Amino acid sequence: MNKIDLIESLIRDTQEVKAEAERLAALSQKELKQKPSPQEWSVLECIEHLNIADAHYISQFDRKLQIAPESEESTFKPGWMGDYFVKSIKPRADGTIPSPMKTLKKFQPEIDVHYDTLSKFIEDQDEIIAALEKSKKLDLNKIKITSAIGSIVTFKLGDAFRFLIGHNQRHMIQAKRALEQVVATV
């Protein structure tokens, strides 16, 4: 696939996620913290989970993109493992979620999620967009990013972006559904 087309698509996806988060930021703290049920996450818990995961990838982007040599490589070929994880996490076009999965303990949101969770998430989306922009001059195939589950899974840079942004989309859908359920019960 064409590297620039991929990056532009991921930037648009991230801008959409950011815009949705900005809409959520206009809601009351009560609406954002209310859980649809005791077993389900509130809107803010969904976003805090994303903040935890985003922090892992953003720190690697900051570190690795600074030292990566520029490249004229214009194509990106997804790795088999990266493609597998992206397909299992990214929501389908109709908004359905493939492969429901349990969240690892280290990615569980805190019990008392803070109201500034959304502003942090919005700032992180700007950092992701900046990393994507910088990546236009890099080889998305050669730079390796360790997954958030550990060094047992590494992604090509292009797959890391695809996975992270798909993960953000997935949980933004979860947050919107949580809000719909909460509003429906009020």
C-alpha positions as CSV (number, residue, x, y, z in Angstrom):
1,M,0.0,0.0,0.0
2,N,1.1,3.6,-0.6
3,K,2.7,5.0,2.5
4,I,1.4,8.5,2.2
5,D,-2.2,7.3,1.4
6,L,-2.0,5.1,4.6
7,I,-0.7,8.0,6.7
8,E,-3.3,10.4,5.4
9,S,-6.0,7.9,6.1
10,L,-4.7,7.4,9.7
11,I,-4.6,11.1,10.2
12,R,-8.2,11.5,9.2
13,D,-9.2,8.6,11.5
14,T,-7.3,10.2,14.4
15,Q,-9.0,13.6,13.7
16,E,-12.4,11.9,13.8
17,V,-11.6,10.3,17.1
18,K,-10.3,13.6,18.5
19,A,-13.5,15.4,17.3
20,E,-15.6,12.8,19.0
21,A,-13.6,13.2,22.2
22,E,-14.1,17.0,22.0
23,R,-17.9,16.4,21.7
24,L,-17.7,14.2,24.8
25,A,-15.8,16.9,26.7
26,A,-18.9,19.1,26.5
27,L,-20.9,16.6,28.7
28,S,-21.3,16.8,32.5
29,Q,-18.9,14.9,34.8
30,K,-21.9,12.9,36.0
31,E,-22.7,11.7,32.5
32,L,-19.1,10.9,31.8
33,K,-18.6,8.9,35.0
34,Q,-21.9,7.0,35.1
35,K,-21.6,3.3,34.2
36,P,-24.3,1.6,32.1
37,S,-24.0,-1.3,34.5
38,P,-21.6,-2.3,37.3
39,Q,-19.6,-4.6,34.9
40,E,-19.3,-2.0,32.1
41,W,-17.0,1.0,31.8
42,S,-18.1,4.6,31.9
43,V,-17.2,7.0,29.1
44,L,-14.3,8.3,31.2
45,E,-13.1,4.8,32.0
46,C,-13.0,4.0,28.3
47,I,-11.0,7.1,27.6
48,E,-8.6,6.5,30.6
49,H,-8.0,3.0,29.2
50,L,-7.0,4.6,25.9
51,N,-4.7,7.1,27.7
52,I,-2.9,4.2,29.3
53,A,-2.4,2.4,25.9
54,D,-1.7,5.6,24.0
55,A,1.1,6.6,26.5
56,H,3.0,3.4,25.7
57,Y,3.0,3.9,21.9
58,I,3.5,7.7,22.0
59,S,6.6,7.3,24.2
60,Q,8.1,4.9,21.6
61,F,7.1,7.1,18.7
62,D,8.8,10.1,20.4
63,R,12.0,8.0,21.0
64,K,12.3,6.1,17.8
65,L,11.1,8.6,15.3
66,Q,13.8,11.1,16.5
67,I,16.6,8.8,15.6
68,A,15.2,7.1,12.5
69,P,16.9,8.0,9.2
70,E,14.8,9.5,6.5
71,S,13.8,7.2,3.7
72,E,12.4,7.5,0.2
73,E,10.5,4.2,0.6
74,S,7.0,4.9,-0.6
75,T,5.2,1.6,0.2
76,F,4.2,-0.1,3.3
77,K,3.6,-3.9,3.5
78,P,1.8,-4.9,6.7
79,G,3.5,-7.7,8.7
80,W,1.4,-10.8,9.2
81,M,1.3,-10.4,13.0
82,G,0.5,-6.7,12.7
83,D,-2.2,-7.3,10.2
84,Y,-3.7,-10.0,12.5
85,F,-3.8,-7.7,15.5
86,V,-5.2,-4.8,13.5
87,K,-8.0,-7.0,12.1
88,S,-8.9,-8.2,15.5
89,I,-9.0,-4.8,17.1
90,K,-10.2,-2.3,14.5
91,P,-14.0,-1.8,14.3
92,R,-15.7,-2.8,11.1
93,A,-17.2,-0.2,8.8
94,D,-20.6,-0.8,10.3
95,G,-19.3,-0.1,13.8
96,T,-19.4,-3.7,15.0
97,I,-16.4,-4.9,17.1
98,P,-14.5,-8.0,16.0
99,S,-13.0,-10.3,18.5
100,P,-14.2,-9.1,21.9
101,M,-11.4,-9.5,24.4
102,K,-10.6,-9.1,28.0
103,T,-8.4,-6.1,29.0
104,L,-5.1,-6.9,30.7
105,K,-4.9,-5.7,34.3
106,K,-2.2,-3.1,33.5
107,F,-4.6,-1.4,31.1
108,Q,-7.6,-1.3,33.4
109,P,-8.7,2.3,34.2
110,E,-8.3,3.6,37.7
111,I,-11.3,3.3,40.0
112,D,-11.6,7.1,40.3
113,V,-11.1,8.4,36.8
114,H,-10.4,12.2,36.7
115,Y,-12.3,14.7,34.6
116,D,-9.1,15.8,32.8
117,T,-8.9,12.4,31.3
118,L,-10.6,13.7,28.1
119,S,-8.2,16.7,27.8
120,K,-5.2,14.4,28.1
121,F,-6.7,12.1,25.4
122,I,-7.3,15.0,23.1
123,E,-3.7,16.2,23.5
124,D,-2.5,12.7,22.8
125,Q,-4.4,12.6,19.5
126,D,-2.4,15.7,18.5
127,E,0.8,13.9,19.4
128,I,-0.2,10.9,17.3
129,I,-1.0,13.2,14.3
130,A,2.4,14.8,14.7
131,A,4.1,11.4,14.8
132,L,2.2,10.4,11.6
133,E,3.3,13.6,9.9
134,K,6.9,12.9,10.8
135,S,6.6,9.4,9.5
136,K,5.9,10.6,6.0
137,K,9.7,10.8,5.6
138,L,10.4,7.4,7.2
139,D,10.3,3.8,6.3
140,L,7.2,2.4,8.0
141,N,8.5,-1.2,7.4
142,K,11.9,-0.9,9.1
143,I,11.2,0.9,12.4
144,K,10.0,-1.6,15.0
145,I,7.7,-0.8,17.9
146,T,7.2,-3.0,20.9
147,S,3.5,-3.8,21.5
148,A,1.9,-2.7,24.8
149,I,1.7,-6.4,25.8
150,G,5.4,-6.7,25.8
151,S,8.4,-7.6,23.6
152,I,6.8,-10.9,22.6
153,V,4.9,-8.9,20.0
154,T,6.6,-6.2,17.9
155,F,5.0,-4.2,15.1
156,K,6.4,-2.5,12.1
157,L,5.8,1.3,12.6
158,G,3.0,1.3,10.1
159,D,1.2,-1.6,11.9
160,A,1.8,0.1,15.3
161,F,0.0,3.2,14.0
162,R,-2.8,1.1,12.4
163,F,-3.2,-0.9,15.6
164,L,-3.2,2.1,18.0
165,I,-5.7,4.1,15.9
166,G,-7.9,1.1,15.5
167,H,-7.8,0.5,19.2
168,N,-8.8,4.2,19.8
169,Q,-11.7,3.8,17.4
170,R,-12.8,0.6,19.0
171,H,-13.0,2.2,22.5
172,M,-14.5,5.4,21.3
173,I,-17.4,3.3,20.0
174,Q,-17.6,1.6,23.4
175,A,-17.6,5.1,25.1
176,K,-20.4,6.3,22.8
177,R,-22.5,3.2,23.5
178,A,-21.9,3.6,27.2
179,L,-23.2,7.1,27.0
180,E,-26.3,6.1,24.9
181,Q,-27.1,3.5,27.6
182,V,-26.7,6.0,30.4
183,V,-28.8,8.6,28.7
184,A,-31.5,6.0,27.9
185,T,-31.9,5.2,31.6
186,V,-32.2,8.8,32.8
